[in-house]
Amino acid sequence: MSYLESNLKTVPTGFRKVLYLNWPLVILLTAVACTGFLMLYSVAGGRIETWAEPQMKRFGFGMAAMFIVAFVPIWFWRNISALAYIVSLLLLIAVELFGSIGMGAQRWIELGPLRLQPSELMKIALVMLLAAYYDWLDVSKVSRPLWVAIPVALILLPTALVLKQPDLGTAILLLAGGGLVMFCAGVSLWYFGTVMAAGVGLVFAVLESRGTSWQLIKDYQFRRIDTFLDPSSDPLGAGYNITQAQIALGSGGWSGRGFMQGTQSRLNFLPEKHTDFIFTTLAEEFGFLGAIALLLIYAGIIAFCIHSALSNKDRFAALLTLGIAGTFFFFFAVNMAMVTGLMPVVGVPLPLVSYGGTAMMILLMAFGLVQSAHIHRPR
């Protein structure tokens, strides 16, 4: 035990928890959010009240929620992980039965004045439950077929419900986040190889199903695939979004056009400029250097989470931290790959930067779980 930690024993417990917080992580999260405020101010044409001000308020509430979650002992979150999963699953079923529709998808549920997207809750609840499962399971059983089938079912059930909404982007994040927890828990690589082979087969089946009575995905999703393969084939239709995004990315150059000087966003060529495609606005206004700076901040967040997990002797806390860090990584990686043309457009926002309420609040509460694992780790 270090000299500092021995002296902290004389400090009251509440103040000690504040000192034990992973403050670099708090600073980096705030830096990303501030980047989002600037971009939302810019795409609104210099009006703070349109998107930036509501986002600031949500971030304030989210940070307060993060600290509250952080100060609750980690064993409490382990004990309610199954309940969190069940509640999230019931909310997903409720969305299927009487959820509200927006932009052609049924993803939200109205709870009084609150408009909630349960799939965002499920991303974290799934990681919590899988971490608790592998904390309970004996290490020698991790790769046995029966004990592998249980977490696979826990992952596939909400994924199927999310795909019905339809929300391909969130379904990908659920699969990736759940798979990462299984990988970190020590599940044999043979299973992952089998899943990859099955994935290739599924892609082939999806492509073969086009135009048949058993078509596996929606027509608009096929158009996204066509656009991904050849955006120029329909530059004014299905390929418009990615074409305009690539123009914005390329026009930014090395150092960008300058703050609030991006022509693609200012002239409303960019689609969904305040949500899914906000990264292209940043790249146009601040160029390659601005984009890399944001990536480095994201990388710093992941690095601090991994360091915290590796230094944590509690199996649940370590797996939970790694699972949330992995989900966060897939979150921004899929968005950036989507807007740069490296993968089809699947409707995933840029975390803590894109405009949105549920995503920001849930993500900050998830980092509250990371902080709880960090504060209450064995010392």
C-alpha positions as CSV (number, residue, x, y, z in Angstrom):
1,M,0.0,0.0,0.0
2,S,1.3,3.4,-1.0
3,Y,1.9,6.3,1.4
4,L,-1.0,8.2,-0.2
5,E,-3.4,5.4,0.2
6,S,-2.4,4.7,3.8
7,N,-3.1,8.4,4.6
8,L,-6.4,8.3,2.8
9,K,-7.7,5.9,5.5
10,T,-8.0,9.0,7.8
11,V,-10.2,10.7,5.3
12,P,-14.0,10.3,5.7
13,T,-15.4,7.6,3.4
14,G,-17.4,9.9,1.2
15,F,-14.4,12.2,0.5
16,R,-12.2,9.2,0.0
17,K,-14.5,7.9,-2.8
18,V,-14.2,11.3,-4.6
19,L,-10.4,11.1,-4.4
20,Y,-10.5,7.5,-5.7
21,L,-12.5,8.5,-8.8
22,N,-10.7,7.9,-12.1
23,W,-10.4,11.7,-12.7
24,P,-8.5,11.4,-16.0
25,L,-11.5,9.5,-17.4
26,V,-13.9,12.2,-16.2
27,I,-11.7,14.9,-17.9
28,L,-11.6,12.9,-21.2
29,L,-15.3,12.3,-21.2
30,T,-15.9,16.0,-20.6
31,A,-13.5,16.9,-23.5
32,V,-15.5,14.7,-25.9
33,A,-18.8,16.2,-24.8
34,C,-17.4,19.7,-25.2
35,T,-16.4,18.8,-28.7
36,G,-19.9,17.8,-29.3
37,F,-21.3,21.1,-28.0
38,L,-19.0,23.0,-30.4
39,M,-20.1,20.9,-33.3
40,L,-23.8,21.2,-32.5
41,Y,-23.4,25.0,-32.1
42,S,-21.8,25.0,-35.5
43,V,-24.3,22.9,-37.4
44,A,-27.1,25.0,-36.0
45,G,-25.6,28.0,-37.6
46,G,-24.4,29.6,-34.4
47,R,-27.6,29.1,-32.4
48,I,-26.9,27.5,-29.0
49,E,-30.6,27.0,-28.1
50,T,-31.2,24.6,-31.1
51,W,-29.1,21.6,-30.2
52,A,-26.1,22.6,-28.1
53,E,-28.0,23.9,-25.0
54,P,-30.3,20.9,-24.6
55,Q,-27.2,18.7,-25.0
56,M,-25.3,20.6,-22.3
57,K,-28.3,20.1,-19.9
58,R,-28.4,16.4,-20.7
59,F,-24.6,16.1,-20.1
60,G,-25.0,17.9,-16.7
61,F,-27.7,15.4,-15.7
62,G,-25.7,12.5,-17.1
63,M,-22.6,13.5,-15.1
64,A,-24.6,13.8,-11.9
65,A,-26.0,10.3,-12.6
66,M,-22.5,9.0,-13.3
67,F,-21.2,10.2,-9.9
68,I,-24.3,8.7,-8.1
69,V,-23.7,5.3,-9.8
70,A,-20.0,5.5,-9.1
71,F,-20.5,5.9,-5.4
72,V,-22.7,2.9,-5.1
73,P,-20.7,-0.2,-4.2
74,I,-19.9,-2.5,-7.1
75,W,-21.5,-5.5,-5.4
76,F,-24.9,-3.8,-5.6
77,W,-24.7,-3.6,-9.4
78,R,-23.6,-7.2,-9.6
79,N,-26.6,-8.2,-7.5
80,I,-29.2,-6.3,-9.7
81,S,-27.6,-7.3,-13.1
82,A,-30.2,-9.9,-13.8
83,L,-33.0,-7.5,-12.9
84,A,-31.5,-4.8,-15.2
85,Y,-31.5,-7.4,-18.0
86,I,-35.1,-8.5,-17.4
87,V,-36.4,-4.9,-17.2
88,S,-34.5,-4.0,-20.4
89,L,-35.9,-7.1,-22.2
90,L,-39.5,-6.2,-21.1
91,L,-39.0,-2.7,-22.4
92,L,-37.9,-4.1,-25.7
93,I,-41.0,-6.2,-25.9
94,A,-43.1,-3.2,-24.9
95,V,-41.5,-1.3,-27.9
96,E,-42.5,-4.1,-30.2
97,L,-46.1,-4.0,-28.9
98,F,-46.8,-0.2,-28.6
99,G,-43.6,1.7,-29.2
100,S,-43.6,5.0,-31.1
101,I,-42.4,5.2,-34.6
102,G,-39.8,7.6,-35.9
103,M,-37.9,7.8,-39.2
104,G,-39.4,4.4,-40.3
105,A,-38.3,2.5,-37.2
106,Q,-40.1,1.5,-34.0
107,R,-37.4,2.0,-31.4
108,W,-38.8,4.3,-28.7
109,I,-41.3,4.0,-25.9
110,E,-43.1,6.9,-24.2
111,L,-43.0,6.9,-20.4
112,G,-44.8,10.1,-19.5
113,P,-42.6,13.0,-20.5
114,L,-39.7,10.7,-21.1
115,R,-39.0,9.2,-24.5
116,L,-36.8,6.2,-23.9
117,Q,-34.9,3.9,-26.3
118,P,-34.7,0.6,-24.5
119,S,-32.0,-0.8,-26.8
120,E,-29.6,1.7,-25.3
121,L,-30.3,0.3,-21.9
122,M,-29.9,-3.3,-23.1
123,K,-26.3,-2.6,-24.3
124,I,-25.2,-2.0,-20.7
125,A,-27.6,-4.5,-19.0
126,L,-26.3,-7.3,-21.3
127,V,-22.7,-6.5,-20.4
128,M,-23.6,-6.4,-16.7
129,L,-25.4,-9.8,-16.8
130,L,-22.6,-11.5,-18.7
131,A,-20.0,-10.1,-16.3
132,A,-22.0,-11.4,-13.4
133,Y,-22.5,-14.8,-15.1
134,Y,-18.8,-15.3,-15.6
135,D,-18.0,-14.1,-12.1
136,W,-20.4,-16.8,-10.8
137,L,-19.3,-19.5,-13.2
138,D,-16.3,-21.7,-12.4
139,V,-13.4,-21.0,-14.7
140,S,-13.1,-24.6,-15.7
141,K,-16.6,-24.6,-17.2
142,V,-16.2,-21.4,-19.3
143,S,-15.7,-23.2,-22.6
144,R,-18.0,-26.2,-22.1
145,P,-20.9,-26.2,-24.6
146,L,-23.8,-26.0,-22.1
147,W,-22.2,-23.0,-20.3
148,V,-21.5,-21.3,-23.6
149,A,-25.0,-21.8,-24.9
150,I,-26.5,-19.8,-22.0
151,P,-24.7,-16.5,-22.7
152,V,-25.2,-17.0,-26.4
153,A,-29.0,-17.2,-25.8
154,L,-28.8,-14.1,-23.5
155,I,-27.2,-12.2,-26.4
156,L,-29.4,-13.4,-29.3
157,L,-32.7,-12.8,-27.6
158,P,-32.4,-9.0,-27.3
159,T,-30.5,-8.9,-30.6
160,A,-33.5,-10.5,-32.4
161,L,-35.9,-8.0,-30.8
162,V,-33.7,-5.0,-31.8
163,L,-33.5,-6.3,-35.4
164,K,-37.3,-6.4,-35.6
165,Q,-37.4,-2.6,-34.9
166,P,-35.4,-2.5,-37.3
167,D,-32.1,-1.3,-35.8
168,L,-29.2,-3.1,-37.4
169,G,-26.6,-0.8,-35.9
170,T,-27.6,-1.5,-32.3
171,A,-27.9,-5.2,-33.0
172,I,-24.3,-5.2,-34.2
173,L,-23.3,-3.4,-31.0
174,L,-25.1,-6.0,-28.8
175,L,-23.4,-8.9,-30.6
176,A,-20.0,-7.2,-30.5
177,G,-20.3,-6.2,-26.8
178,G,-21.6,-9.6,-25.7
179,G,-19.0,-11.4,-27.7
180,L,-16.2,-9.3,-26.2
181,V,-17.2,-10.2,-22.6
182,M,-17.2,-13.9,-23.6
183,F,-13.8,-13.5,-25.1
184,C,-12.4,-11.7,-22.1
185,A,-13.9,-14.3,-19.8
186,G,-11.8,-17.0,-21.6
187,V,-14.2,-18.7,-23.9
188,S,-12.3,-20.9,-26.4
189,L,-11.3,-19.3,-29.7
190,W,-12.9,-22.2,-31.5
191,Y,-16.3,-20.9,-30.8
192,F,-15.4,-17.5,-32.2
193,G,-14.0,-19.2,-35.3
194,T,-17.3,-21.0,-35.7
195,V,-19.3,-17.8,-35.3
196,M,-17.2,-16.1,-37.9
197,A,-17.8,-18.9,-40.4
198,A,-21.5,-18.8,-39.6
199,G,-21.4,-15.0,-40.2
200,V,-19.9,-15.5,-43.7
201,G,-22.7,-18.0,-44.4
202,L,-25.3,-15.6,-43.1
203,V,-24.0,-12.8,-45.3
204,F,-24.3,-15.1,-48.3
205,A,-27.8,-16.1,-47.3
206,V,-28.9,-12.5,-46.9
207,L,-27.6,-11.6,-50.4
208,E,-29.3,-14.7,-51.9
209,S,-32.6,-13.8,-50.2
210,R,-33.0,-10.6,-52.1
211,G,-36.3,-10.4,-54.0
212,T,-37.5,-13.8,-52.6
213,S,-40.4,-14.6,-50.4
214,W,-38.0,-15.3,-47.5
215,Q,-36.0,-12.0,-47.8
216,L,-34.0,-11.6,-44.6
217,I,-33.6,-7.8,-44.4
218,K,-35.6,-4.8,-45.5
219,D,-35.3,-3.3,-49.0
220,Y,-33.8,-0.1,-47.7
221,Q,-31.1,-2.1,-46.0
222,F,-30.3,-3.7,-49.3
223,R,-30.1,-0.2,-50.8
224,R,-27.6,0.7,-48.1
225,I,-25.4,-2.3,-49.1
226,D,-25.6,-1.3,-52.8
227,T,-24.7,2.3,-51.8
228,F,-21.8,1.0,-49.7
229,L,-20.4,-1.0,-52.7
230,D,-20.9,1.8,-55.2
231,P,-22.1,5.2,-53.9
232,S,-21.8,6.8,-57.3
233,S,-24.4,4.5,-58.7
234,D,-27.2,6.7,-57.2
235,P,-25.6,9.9,-56.1
236,L,-28.9,11.8,-55.7
237,G,-30.8,8.9,-54.2
238,A,-29.5,6.1,-51.9
239,G,-25.9,7.2,-52.4
240,Y,-26.5,10.8,-51.5
241,N,-25.7,10.6,-47.8
242,I,-22.3,8.9,-48.1
243,T,-21.4,10.9,-51.2
244,Q,-21.9,14.2,-49.3
245,A,-20.1,12.8,-46.3
246,Q,-17.1,11.9,-48.3
247,I,-17.1,15.4,-49.9
248,A,-17.1,17.0,-46.5
249,L,-14.3,14.7,-45.3
250,G,-12.1,15.4,-48.3
251,S,-12.7,19.2,-48.3
252,G,-11.4,19.5,-44.8
253,G,-7.9,18.7,-45.8
254,W,-5.1,18.8,-43.3
255,S,-6.3,21.5,-40.9
256,G,-9.9,22.1,-42.0
257,R,-11.9,25.1,-43.3
258,G,-12.2,26.6,-39.9
259,F,-14.9,26.7,-37.2
260,M,-18.4,27.2,-38.6
261,Q,-16.9,27.5,-42.1
262,G,-17.8,24.1,-43.4
263,T,-19.8,24.5,-46.6
264,Q,-21.4,21.0,-46.6
265,S,-23.1,21.5,-43.2
266,R,-23.7,25.2,-43.5
267,L,-25.5,24.8,-46.8
268,N,-27.4,21.7,-45.5
269,F,-25.9,19.2,-48.0
270,L,-24.9,16.9,-45.1
271,P,-27.7,14.5,-44.0
272,E,-28.4,14.1,-40.3
273,K,-25.6,16.6,-39.6
274,H,-26.4,16.8,-35.9
275,T,-26.6,13.1,-35.2
276,D,-25.1,10.2,-37.3
277,F,-22.9,12.3,-39.6
278,I,-21.6,14.9,-37.1
279,F,-18.1,13.5,-37.5
280,T,-17.9,14.7,-41.1
281,T,-18.7,18.2,-39.9
282,L,-15.8,18.0,-37.5
283,A,-13.5,16.7,-40.2
284,E,-14.5,19.4,-42.6
285,E,-14.1,22.3,-40.1
286,F,-11.0,21.0,-38.3
287,G,-9.5,18.7,-40.9
288,F,-7.4,15.6,-40.4
289,L,-5.8,17.1,-37.3
290,G,-9.2,17.6,-35.6
291,A,-10.4,14.1,-36.5
292,I,-7.2,12.5,-35.1
293,A,-7.4,14.6,-31.9
294,L,-10.9,13.3,-31.3
295,L,-9.7,9.7,-32.0
296,L,-6.9,10.2,-29.5
297,I,-9.3,11.3,-26.8
298,Y,-11.5,8.2,-27.5
299,A,-8.3,6.1,-27.4
300,G,-7.4,7.6,-24.0
301,I,-10.8,6.7,-22.6
302,I,-10.4,3.1,-23.7
303,A,-6.8,3.0,-22.3
304,F,-7.8,4.2,-18.9
305,C,-10.7,1.7,-18.8
306,I,-8.3,-1.2,-19.7
307,H,-5.8,-0.1,-17.2
308,S,-8.5,0.0,-14.5
309,A,-9.8,-3.4,-15.5
310,L,-6.3,-5.0,-15.5
311,S,-5.5,-3.6,-12.0
312,N,-8.8,-4.9,-10.6
313,K,-8.8,-8.2,-8.8
314,D,-12.6,-8.5,-8.7
315,R,-13.6,-10.6,-11.7
316,F,-17.0,-9.1,-12.1
317,A,-15.7,-5.5,-12.0
318,A,-12.9,-6.3,-14.4
319,L,-15.2,-8.0,-17.0
320,L,-17.8,-5.2,-16.6
321,T,-15.2,-2.5,-17.2
322,L,-13.8,-4.3,-20.3
323,G,-17.3,-4.9,-21.6
324,I,-18.3,-1.3,-21.3
325,A,-15.0,-0.1,-22.8
326,G,-15.5,-2.5,-25.7
327,T,-19.1,-1.4,-26.3
328,F,-17.9,2.2,-26.3
329,F,-15.1,1.4,-28.8
330,F,-17.6,-0.4,-31.2
331,F,-19.9,2.6,-30.8
332,F,-17.5,5.2,-32.2
333,A,-15.7,2.7,-34.5
334,V,-18.9,1.7,-36.3
335,N,-20.0,5.4,-36.6
336,M,-16.7,6.5,-38.1
337,A,-16.5,3.5,-40.4
338,M,-20.0,4.2,-41.5
339,V,-19.5,7.9,-42.4
340,T,-16.2,7.3,-44.1
341,G,-17.6,4.6,-46.4
342,L,-15.8,1.6,-44.7
343,M,-19.1,-0.1,-43.9
344,P,-22.8,0.4,-44.8
345,V,-24.7,3.2,-43.1
346,V,-26.4,1.5,-40.1
347,G,-27.6,4.5,-38.1
348,V,-25.2,4.6,-35.1
349,P,-24.5,8.0,-33.6
350,L,-21.1,9.3,-32.5
351,P,-21.0,8.8,-28.7
352,L,-21.1,11.9,-26.5
353,V,-20.8,14.1,-29.7
354,S,-24.0,13.4,-31.7
355,Y,-27.3,15.0,-30.5
356,G,-29.4,12.6,-28.4
357,G,-30.8,12.1,-24.9
358,T,-31.1,8.4,-24.1
359,A,-27.7,7.5,-25.6
360,M,-25.8,10.1,-23.7
361,M,-27.5,9.5,-20.4
362,I,-27.1,5.7,-20.6
363,L,-23.5,5.9,-21.7
364,L,-22.5,8.2,-18.8
365,M,-24.3,5.9,-16.4
366,A,-22.3,3.1,-17.9
367,F,-19.1,5.0,-17.2
368,G,-20.5,5.4,-13.7
369,L,-20.3,1.6,-13.4
370,V,-16.7,1.8,-14.6
371,Q,-16.0,4.3,-11.9
372,S,-17.8,2.2,-9.3
373,A,-15.6,-0.7,-10.2
374,H,-12.5,1.5,-10.0
375,I,-13.4,3.1,-6.6
376,H,-14.4,-0.1,-4.9
377,R,-11.7,-2.4,-6.2
378,P,-9.7,-4.4,-3.7
379,R,-6.7,-2.3,-2.5
